């Protein structure tokens, strides 16, 4: 099933090339937005336009803000739901109503420049979506002369479309062009050529994405088939040289003036896209993976109260696909909201993101704090003096999930410039614990040096000191060759259990015969399986930081159990509690790693992937049939 994003984005090339595009973006200002924004656009003056609302997932309000965000220039309560919006360079706003009482065909409407009602509305000859089941709403674009362009399906099968251009007054149709496929986005260049992206249903093959160009006189230009993606094209931007960039399902497709695809770049997790006049691409999105950051100005949970498992980001890509910057959105925290992005005048970049629980704006805006939406507006611009954060994230070293850390837990720090390009793995012996200084790298927790297990430019593995106090926050800092990074403030908890895995899901497990547990080598029912975990809390007697565990073995203070779940695609069922035969510090490994031996109980299933309870991260153990 193809998914069509709401409020198809019509993007203009921004006036004024970004001469300093190689510089990192820095924060100009941030402010509460308090709108459920569904689209963001700008005009040539830098003013910001937001379409927002919540009725059935469609917008019903358009707001215009000044470029500095401090003034609401107007807010138009439309009185109807909007399926698509476009803003021309001069600030003209055009909308396609989802439905209008008494109308039997699709209309395009231009908003009054004062923000009070409509300047005009005009039918474009399409059948309303409600009249033929399954038809997709049309999309709208506009040019600098005030002409509007509407593309929409003509039949219930969504395989025929028309592209209609209206004059600036909305009183006459200047041309109607016929194309194949279903449109999802349209934008227009300075000559009046329209670029339409969407998809076609191909018999026996499914849906195929496309980009089509309609010449200024309405004659057909190129029609380019795009590589298939999970989502239909959601944005098109023009590069100023007759070509276009299409954003579809987290991938950027660059198409030249002849319709040839010249470059394709994947951007995992991308949800919104914009382009500047120099051709640099800006992608905003969210991910549950820790980012390979570059010039980051935010962290993966900007403070202790803001920790979560999905993070918002912005990536800047040069024309050749080179990553110029990848940063967490400062103050952002994913909350079932897809961040939006738009480029503006003077190389500004506007981002709308969901706010974390302790988000604090840099300025007071026209909107009150908080609210149902709890979103904020962030303006970025190239800034050679932007505060770059080398240390951006800390996670559990077994699960790679964020959250509070426990004393003795193996943790992983992510960032850039944290250590040598070539990774170094320190060593320990029974007489000498893991060092707290390795290859010029040092990590401290409230000033206490932490033992280091791995140091490298983008990643450090360390052992949290046993002296940390649950219920308090700890300040984590790193340094490389005596150059200190920024510090992270992180909560300390009593325990944060996680099992080490081989692939993020399947446990690194050993069967009773000493072989590696796997799908092709499952554990017999009734046998003993061994896994290793960290974050299980205090041990007794207390061991030195970084020391190897030796006999007589210390014990974990907290009781340890193993519970399983049998999971299907859409549900999980509880599994009998395993019989734990040993659970405690792992012999000859660094203190902070625990070993758990448990007996596989009889189960009626065949080869099974066993998952633990919801209180700890997933891991898989393969079990042979009875």
Secondary structure, DSSP 8 states (H G I E B T S, - for coil): -----SSBEE----SS--TTTTS-EEEEEEEE--S-EEEEEE-TT--EEEEE--BTTBEEEEEEE-TTSS-EEEEEEEEEEEEEEEE-TTS-EEEEES--TT--EEEEEEE-TTSSSEEEEEEEEEE-GGGSTT----EEEE-TTS-EEEEEE-STTS-EEEEEEE-TTSS-EEEEEEEESEEEEEEE-TTS-EEEEEEEEETTTEEEEEEEEE-TTS-EEEEEE----SS-EEEEEE-SSS-EEEEETTEEEEE-TTS-EEEEEE-TTEEEEEE-TT--EEEEEEESS----BS--S-SSSSGGG--S-EEEEEEE-TTS-EEEEEE-TTB--SS---EEEE-GGG-EEEEEEB-TT---SS--SS-S--SS-EEEEEEEE-TT----SEEEEEETTT---S-EETT-EEEEEESSSS-SS-B-----SSS---S-BTTEEEEETTEE-EEEEE-SSEEEEE--TT--TTSEEEEEEEETTEEEEEEEEEEES---EE-BSSSSBB--B-TTS-B-BTTB-B-TT-EEEEEEE----EES---TT-B--SS--EESS-----EEEE-SS-EEEE---EEEEEEE-TTSBTTEEEEEEE----SSSSEE-B--TTS---B-EE---
